[in-house]
């Protein structure tokens, strides 16, 4: 939130001279918030992929168990 405030202040004061524009550029270059968000989204995507693979593998086995149970009952 502090960086956002600093960026907004730098934009508002941009008309007073190049010093504030340099300050804004420095803030944007040093801001690593976007990179962290991307890293977390990649981790979440990898975890989601693993969960999908595991659920599909378990689902096939569970379906086989239910089919065996169904085959054990007499057919009408």
N, C-alpha and C positions, 0 to 999 in steps of 0.2 A: 504494500500500500504506500509506503514511503517513496519508493521509486516512481510510482505512478504520479504521486503528488509532485515530485521533483521534475518529472518530465512535463507535466502540465504547466508548472511554473516557468520552466525554460521555454516552452512554446509561447506562453503568454508574454514573456519578456523578450522574445526573439527580436522584436522591432527595435530594441535599445542598442543592439550592436552585435558584432560577431562573437563576442565572448560567450554570450548565452547559447549561441548556436553550437559553439565548440563544446560547451558544457553538456548540451543535449546529446550531441554525438558521442561524447565520452560515456555518458550514462547508458546510452543504448548499446554501445560496444561492450561495456562491462556487465550488462544484465545477462545473467545465466538462467533466468527463470524459464525461458522457453526451452532451452536444452534439457533442463531437468524434467519438464513435462513430457517431452518427447521420449526421454529414456524410460520414464515410468509407463508411458503408453506402450512402448515396445515390450516391457516386462509383462504387462497385463495381457497383451496379445499372445505372448508365448505361453503364459499360464492358461489362457483360454484354449489355445490349441491343444495343450496337453490334456486338459479336462475333456475336450471333445473326443480325442482319441481314446481315452480311458472309458468314457461313457459308451462309445460305440463298441469297444471290445467287450465290456461287461454286458451290454445290451444283447449282443449275439449269444453269449453264454446263458443269460437268463431266458432268452427266447427258446433256446434248446431245452432247458429244464422244464419250462412250461409245456413244450411240445411233448416231452417224455411223459409228463403227468397226464396230458390230454390223451396220449396214446394208451395209457394204462386203463382208462375207462372204456367200458363196452360201448360200441357204436349202436345207435338205435336203428 
